[in-house]
Amino acid sequence: MFVAFIGFNQNKGCDFMRKCILVLGMHRSGTSALAGILDRTGIHLGPELLPPGPDNPKGYYENKHINLFNEKILKQVGSSWDDLFFSDDQIHQVLEHEDELKSVISEQFGDRPVFAIKDPRICLLFPLYERVLKTLGADIHVLMAFRHPLEAARSLEKRNGFSIEKGLLLWAGHFLRAEYHSRPYGRIWIDFDDLVKNPCLAADQISGKWGLGLSDAIARRKKEIEDFIDPGLKHHHVSPGKVPGNQTSGDDTADGVPDFIQKILKFRNDFDSVLALETLDSLRREFSRYEALLHPPELKKLPGTIHTNKKIMTKQAETLKANEKIRTRQAETLQVNEKTIAKQAESLEANQKTMARQAQTLQDKENILARQSNALESKKKAIAEQSQILRAKKLRIQDMENSLSWRLSKKCLNFGQRLFFMRPIISKAMSFDKWLKARRDVRIPPEKKRL
């Protein structure tokens, strides 16, 4: 799905009509290829596009913020792009978000004269986009991407795991709603097979019919456009004249395709003919009756109930997960505390052993100190006894010194000490005496000595 519009000033009014191109089509029907071609011809798609994915390696060419808005709105009304229970009654709830969509479009595209929006979900949300674009003064044009429903269903089966039956029902719902809502506007139907065969021809057809002036850009980038549309990316093929599949007896299908879809395919080359429009109206009413019959109100409420229950279960799961995380943290904390307690117990035991050794050492030192104290006490007693003996001797000495005999003896002792100190003098005197005597003996003759 693709949107483009040109030239509008909300303050001054609508000086000229902007062209708004809506590319409508079921998922996996070539809308990304169409948007990619328009992007290469210079039509602005927005400042931020969704990145390519495994199922669409060349890109979706969807504005990220438009896509987020569409997802959010469908979710708020209890639906989604693959909702088989989607009904037009939900459109009334969607229309309440007109101002929000207007704000998103203004923010994403500003005053650009030409820009584009692509998202297959607009098949379901067309009335909302129609109202907003009219408010913005855009002249709406519709580019319808068509692909055989069985090819689209098989592609959805591969990408999303949907059954072929679900894929066909989704294709019918998207196609019939987009076709009906886009009738008031000029539209171009682009068959996916024709687009793959000659993408530049499709681009020229779009530019020429709506006067977009893209011919020069298409010619200049022809090689790039042809390289962009890779036939090898189309993995599912159904011949236009034959619908392959298995014939199932007893139902209203031929080759696995419901009869009402086969009636749609009869007008594949001219959906805008009077007969085609009358047939499509009849088929759309029939499809709506089938939807009402197969999807009673109770069943329609089921997705909402499931969605609500899913929210509750999700919150419960989140709470359970949070509690589990808390318990895990508590268990980890408990384990850490147990390890800490074990270490503290080991440390306490080591401290107790150390204290025991220190106590034993202290006891040994106290014993040594006691022995030393005893020895000191014994020595004190010995000293005391010696002091008493010394005092006694001192008293006796004092008594002796005070006695008459001691005083006399002391004088004699003093005289003896003097004599002792005079001994050298006496010795010299005696030596001198001997020397004199020897001298005298030499001088006196022997005979005189005899005399």
C-alpha positions in Angstrom: 0.0 0.0 0.0 1.4 3.4 -1.0 0.4 7.0 -0.4 1.6 10.1 -2.1 0.3 13.7 -2.1 1.4 17.0 -3.5 1.2 20.7 -2.4 -1.0 21.8 0.5 -0.8 24.7 2.9 -3.1 24.4 5.9 -2.8 28.0 6.8 -3.5 29.5 3.4 -6.0 26.8 2.4 -5.9 24.5 -0.7 -4.4 26.5 -3.6 -4.2 23.2 -5.6 -5.1 19.6 -4.9 -2.3 17.4 -3.7 -2.1 14.0 -5.3 -2.3 11.1 -2.8 -1.6 7.7 -4.1 -2.7 4.7 -2.0 -1.1 1.4 -2.9 -3.6 -1.2 -1.7 -3.2 -4.9 -1.6 -2.9 -8.0 0.5 0.4 -8.9 2.2 2.8 -10.8 -0.1 1.1 -9.3 -3.2 3.7 -7.0 -4.5 3.0 -3.8 -2.5 6.7 -3.6 -1.4 7.8 -3.9 -5.1 5.5 -1.1 -6.2 6.6 1.2 -3.4 10.3 0.4 -4.1 9.8 1.4 -7.8 8.1 4.7 -6.8 10.9 5.4 -4.3 13.4 5.0 -7.2 11.5 7.5 -9.3 11.9 10.1 -6.6 8.6 9.9 -4.6 9.3 10.5 -0.9 8.4 7.6 1.4 9.4 9.3 4.7 12.6 9.9 6.6 12.7 6.5 8.3 11.7 3.2 6.7 11.5 -0.3 8.1 14.7 -2.2 7.6 14.8 -5.2 5.2 13.9 -8.6 6.7 14.6 -12.2 5.8 11.2 -12.5 4.1 11.8 -9.2 2.2 15.5 -8.8 1.7 15.1 -5.8 -0.7 13.0 -3.8 1.8 9.4 -3.2 2.8 9.4 0.5 1.9 7.1 1.2 4.8 7.4 4.3 7.0 8.3 3.1 10.4 6.1 5.5 12.3 3.1 4.8 10.0 3.6 1.1 10.6 3.8 1.6 14.4 0.6 3.7 14.3 -1.3 1.1 12.3 -0.2 -1.7 14.6 -1.1 0.2 17.7 -4.6 1.2 16.4 -5.5 -2.4 15.4 -4.2 -3.6 18.7 -6.4 -1.1 20.6 -9.5 -2.3 18.9 -8.5 -5.9 19.7 -7.4 -6.9 16.2 -4.4 -7.3 13.9 -3.6 -7.6 10.2 -4.1 -11.4 10.3 -7.4 -11.2 12.3 -10.1 -13.4 10.6 -12.7 -11.8 12.9 -12.0 -8.2 11.8 -15.3 -6.4 11.0 -16.4 -3.0 9.7 -17.9 -2.3 13.1 -14.4 -1.9 14.4 -13.8 0.9 11.9 -16.0 3.3 14.1 -13.5 2.8 17.0 -10.6 3.4 14.6 -12.0 6.7 13.4 -11.5 8.2 16.9 -7.7 8.4 16.2 -8.0 10.8 13.3 -6.1 13.6 15.0 -3.2 11.3 15.9 -2.9 10.0 12.3 -2.9 13.6 11.0 -0.1 14.4 13.4 2.0 11.4 12.4 1.6 12.3 8.6 2.5 15.9 9.3 5.6 15.0 11.3 6.8 12.5 8.8 6.3 14.3 5.6 6.1 18.0 6.5 5.6 20.3 3.6 7.0 18.0 0.9 5.1 18.3 -2.3 5.2 14.6 -2.9 5.6 11.8 -0.4 4.5 8.2 0.1 3.0 5.8 2.7 3.0 2.1 2.3 1.4 -0.5 4.6 -1.0 -3.3 3.7 -2.9 -2.7 7.0 -4.5 0.4 5.3 -6.8 -2.1 3.5 -8.5 -2.5 6.9 -8.0 1.1 8.0 -8.9 2.8 4.7 -11.8 4.9 6.1 -9.5 6.5 8.6 -6.9 7.4 6.0 -9.6 8.6 3.6 -11.0 11.0 6.2 -7.5 12.3 7.3 -6.3 12.8 3.7 -9.4 14.6 2.7 -8.9 16.9 5.7 -5.4 17.6 4.5 -6.8 18.5 1.0 -5.3 15.5 -0.8 -6.7 14.2 -4.1 -6.6 10.5 -3.5 -5.5 8.0 -6.2 -5.3 4.3 -5.6 -2.7 1.9 -6.8 -4.0 -1.7 -6.4 -1.4 -4.5 -6.2 -3.0 -7.8 -7.3 -1.5 -11.2 -6.9 -3.2 -14.6 -7.3 -4.7 -15.4 -3.9 -3.3 -18.9 -3.9 0.3 -17.6 -4.5 -0.2 -15.1 -1.6 -1.6 -17.8 0.6 1.4 -20.1 -0.1 3.8 -17.3 0.6 2.0 -16.6 3.9 2.2 -20.3 4.7 5.9 -20.3 4.2 6.5 -17.0 6.1 4.0 -17.2 8.9 3.0 -20.8 9.1 -0.6 -20.0 8.2 -2.9 -22.6 6.6 -3.8 -22.1 3.0 -7.4 -21.7 4.1 -6.5 -18.8 6.4 -4.4 -17.2 3.8 -7.2 -17.3 1.3 -9.7 -15.8 3.8 -7.3 -13.0 4.7 -6.7 -12.3 1.0 -10.5 -12.1 0.4 -11.1 -9.8 3.4 -8.3 -7.4 2.4 -9.2 -7.4 -1.3 -12.9 -6.9 -0.9 -12.5 -4.1 1.6 -9.8 -2.3 -0.3 -11.7 -2.6 -3.6 -15.0 -1.3 -2.1 -13.6 1.7 -0.2 -11.3 2.8 -3.1 -14.1 3.0 -5.7 -14.7 6.7 -5.5 -11.1 7.4 -6.5 -9.1 7.0 -9.7 -7.2 3.7 -9.5 -4.8 1.6 -11.4 -4.6 -2.2 -11.1 -1.1 -3.7 -11.2 -0.9 -7.4 -11.6 2.2 -8.8 -9.8 3.0 -11.1 -12.8 3.1 -8.1 -15.1 5.1 -6.1 -12.7 7.8 -8.8 -12.5 7.9 -9.1 -16.3 8.1 -5.3 -17.1 8.5 -3.0 -14.0 9.3 0.1 -16.1 6.1 -0.3 -18.1 4.1 -0.4 -14.9 5.9 2.8 -13.7 5.2 4.6 -17.0 1.6 3.6 -16.7 1.3 5.1 -13.2 3.2 8.3 -14.2 1.2 8.8 -17.4 -2.3 8.2 -16.1 -1.9 10.5 -13.1 0.5 13.1 -14.6 3.3 12.5 -12.1 6.0 13.5 -14.5 8.2 10.5 -13.7 9.1 9.6 -17.3 12.6 11.1 -17.1 13.4 9.5 -13.8 12.1 6.1 -15.0 14.2 6.3 -18.1 17.3 7.5 -16.2 17.0 4.7 -13.6 15.6 2.0 -15.8 18.5 -0.4 -15.1 18.2 0.1 -11.4 14.4 -0.5 -11.5 14.8 -3.7 -13.5 17.5 -5.0 -11.2 15.3 -4.2 -8.2 12.5 -6.4 -9.4 14.1 -9.8 -9.3 11.9 -12.5 -10.7 13.8 -15.0 -8.6 12.2 -13.6 -5.5 8.8 -14.8 -6.7 8.8 -18.4 -5.3 5.2 -19.3 -5.9 3.6 -19.5 -9.3 0.0 -20.1 -10.4 -0.9 -20.0 -14.1 -3.6 -17.5 -14.9 -5.7 -20.0 -16.8 -5.4 -22.8 -14.3 -5.5 -23.0 -10.5 -3.3 -26.0 -9.3 -4.2 -27.9 -6.2 -6.2 -30.9 -5.1 -9.8 -31.3 -6.1 -11.9 -31.9 -3.0 -15.2 -33.5 -3.6 -18.3 -32.5 -1.6 -17.4 -28.8 -1.3 -17.8 -25.6 -3.3 -14.1 -25.4 -4.2 -12.3 -26.1 -7.4 -8.7 -27.0 -7.2 -8.6 -25.9 -3.5 -9.8 -22.3 -4.2 -13.3 -21.4 -2.9 -15.9 -20.7 -5.5 -16.4 -17.0 -4.6 -12.7 -16.4 -5.0 -12.8 -18.0 -8.4 -15.6 -15.6 -9.3 -13.3 -12.7 -8.3 -10.5 -14.1 -10.5 -12.8 -14.0 -13.6 -12.5 -10.2 -13.6 -8.7 -10.2 -13.1 -8.2 -8.1 -16.3 -11.0 -5.6 -15.6 -12.1 -5.1 -12.1 -13.6 -1.7 -12.9 -16.2 -2.9 -15.4 -19.9 -2.6 -14.4 -20.4 -6.3 -14.4 -17.2 -6.8 -12.2 -18.4 -4.1 -9.7 -21.9 -5.7 -9.5 -20.4 -9.2 -9.0 -17.9 -7.9 -6.4 -20.8 -6.2 -4.5 -22.7 -9.4 -4.5 -19.6 -11.4 -3.4 -18.8 -8.8 -0.7 -22.3 -9.1 0.8 -22.1 -12.9 0.5 -18.7 -12.8 2.2 -20.1 -10.6 5.0 -23.0 -13.0 5.5 -20.5 -15.9 5.7 -18.5 -13.9 8.2 -21.6 -13.1 10.3 -22.6 -16.8 10.1 -19.2 -18.2 10.9 -18.2 -15.5 13.3 -21.2 -14.9 15.7 -21.0 -12.1 18.3 -19.9 -14.5 20.9 -17.1 -15.7 18.7 -16.1 -12.2 17.7 -15.7 -11.4 21.4 -13.4 -14.3 21.8 -10.3 -12.6 20.4 -10.8 -9.7 22.8 -11.3 -12.1 25.7 -8.3 -14.0 24.6 -6.4 -10.8 24.3 -7.5 -9.7 27.7 -6.7 -13.1 29.2 -3.4 -13.0 27.4 -2.6 -9.6 29.0 -3.5 -10.9 32.4 -1.5 -14.1 31.9 1.4 -12.0 30.6 1.3 -9.8 33.7 1.0 -12.9 35.8 4.0 -14.4 34.0 5.9 -11.2 34.4 5.0 -11.1 38.1 6.0 -14.8 38.4 9.2 -14.1 36.5 9.9 -11.1 38.8 9.2 -13.2 41.9 11.4 -15.9 40.5 14.1 -13.4 40.0 13.6 -12.2 43.6 13.7 -15.8 44.9 16.8 -16.4 42.8 18.4 -13.3 44.2 17.4 -14.3 47.7 18.8 -17.8 47.2 22.0 -16.2 45.9 22.0 -13.9 48.9 21.3 -16.8 51.2 24.1 -18.8 49.6 26.5 -15.8 49.9 25.4 -15.4 53.6 26.0 -19.1 54.2 29.4 -18.9 52.7 30.1 -15.8 54.8 28.8 -17.5 57.9 31.0 -20.5 57.1 34.0 -18.3 56.6 33.2 -16.4 59.9 32.9 -19.8 61.7 36.2 -20.9 60.3 37.7 -17.5 61.3 36.1 -17.8 64.8 37.5 -21.3 65.2 40.9 -20.1 64.1 40.6 -17.2 66.6 39.5 -19.6 69.3 42.6 -21.8 68.6 44.8 -18.7 68.6 43.2 -17.5 71.9 43.7 -21.0 73.3 47.4 -20.9 72.4 47.7 -17.4 73.7 46.0 -18.4 76.9 48.4 -21.3 77.3 51.3 -19.0 76.6 49.9 -16.6 79.1 49.6 -19.4 81.7 53.1 -20.5 81.0 54.3 -17.0 81.5 52.3 -16.6 84.6 53.9 -19.8 85.9 57.3 -18.5 85.0 56.5 -15.2 86.6 55.3 -17.0 89.7 58.5 -18.9 89.9 60.4 -15.7 89.3 58.3 -14.1 92.0 59.1 -16.9 94.4 62.8 -16.7 93.6 62.7 -12.9 94.0 60.9 -13.4 97.3 63.6 -15.8 98.4 66.3 -13.4 97.3 64.4 -10.6 99.2 64.4 -12.7 102.3 68.1 -13.5 101.8 68.9 -9.8 101.3 66.8 -9.0 104.4 68.8 -11.6 106.4 72.1 -10.2 105.0 70.9 -6.7 105.8 70.2 -7.8 109.4 73.6 -9.4 109.6 75.2 -6.3 108.1 73.4 -4.1 110.6 74.5 -6.3 113.4 78.1 -6.1 112.2 77.8 -2.4 111.7 76.6 -2.1 115.3 79.5 -4.3 116.5 81.9 -2.1 114.5 80.4 1.0 116.0 80.8 -0.5 119.4 84.4 -1.4 118.6 85.1 2.0 117.3 83.7 3.5 120.5 85.7 1.2 122.7 89.1 2.4 124.3 91.0 -0.5 122.8 89.8 0.4 119.3 90.8 4.0 119.7 94.3 2.9 120.8 94.5 0.4 118.1 93.4 3.0 115.6 96.2 5.3 116.7 98.7 2.5 116.4 97.2 1.7 113.1 97.6 5.3 112.0 101.2 5.2 113.2 101.8 2.0 111.3 100.3 3.6 108.2 102.6 6.5 108.6 105.5 4.2 109.0 104.3 2.4 105.9 104.3 5.5 103.9 107.8 6.5 105.4 109.2 3.1 104.5 110.8 4.4 101.3 112.5 7.2 103.2 113.7 4.7 105.9 114.9 2.3 103.2 116.8 5.1 101.5 118.3 6.1 104.9 119.4 2.6 105.6 120.9 2.3 102.2 122.7 5.6 102.7 123.9 4.3 106.0 125.2 1.2 104.5 126.9 3.2 101.8 128.6 5.5 104.4 129.7 2.5 106.4 131.2 1.0 103.2 133.0 4.2 102.5 134.3 4.3 106.0 135.5 0.8 105.8 137.5 1.5 102.7 139.3 4.5 104.2 140.3 2.8 107.4 143.3 0.4 107.0 142.7 -3.2 108.0 144.9 -3.0 110.9 143.1 0.0 112.2 139.9 -1.9 111.7 141.2 -4.6 114.0 141.9 -2.0 116.5 
